[in-house]
């Protein structure tokens, strides 16, 4: 009986090993195909044809050919695709959509911070607006807190997150880590994994960055006060400002899994003093408010369900609309940080 069991286990793990090896090969073929399809070739049909050729040749080399050097040939072919992908450069010189047409930049002079390229559009509809960028000056010593927004295209495990830095002598300053699409482009999660979008940190007034989502895009938006120590919030703002200037000098690609909104917020919070390990809700960021609650970073005097209900700001934001005290009104009935 023992020999039968050992024989069965040997065959089982042999089959499992072959299945894993086959899956790995299939993933390499799929990745290479998508790299070519989303490459920097300017002709869509050429990309499609070349991607199809890569797939067919890879299938033949990996699973149909009986020649001894077939796998070596695939490795060489795949290495060429990898090299091509690595050499695709990001750029600041593209026909950008006006919402992301200006890269912000910050100048820090002791306590004073001057930021150019602060977005404050006047919206009439989702796609009808007056473009307006301005310069703002804030003081680090007047920074008092940090608020966290979760915005859903549709309720689920994926959302967009961004933050607002709160001052006692100036309006909140919102910073949103986003893709930088060109004219005619929209966000595509799959494409964002393959160097299709540059990265931008949109710095703006809440009557723009929040109101465009609640009032015009009709996204579902939650606002949470964080209980972060003020010294950590100040360090976090400085980290953000450093990254804003780095991007202004050197473009980078957005990547859904490694260089996106929530992942970078967590990364910068770590640099500013956050303690905590990676959590799957950092990737499934539609669940990030649950993470904030259960890690004690928001008000836990209420149940999570009650906190979430009271943190939904769509109705009050739509009522406030263009009011000069928009930021105050969307916070009027929110629970405190404790």
Buried (B, 14 or more C-beta within 10 A) or exposed (E): EEEEEEEEEEEEEEEEEEEEEEEEBBEBBEBBBBBBBBBEBEEEEEBEEBBEEBBEBBBBBBEEBEEEEBEEBBEEBBEEBBEBBEEBEBEBEBEBBEBBBBBBBBEBEEEEBEBBBBBBBEBEEEEEBEEEBEEBEBBBBEBEBBBBBBBBBEEEEBBBBBBBBBBEEBBBBBBBBBBBBEEEBEBBEEBBBBBBBBBBBBBBBBBBBBBBBBBBEEBBBBBBBBBBEBEBBBBBBBBBBBBBBEBBEEBBBBBBEEBBBBBBBBBBBBBBEBEEEEBEBBBBBBBBBBBBBEBEBBBBEBEBEEBBEBBBBBEBBEEBEEBEEBBEBBBEEBBEBE
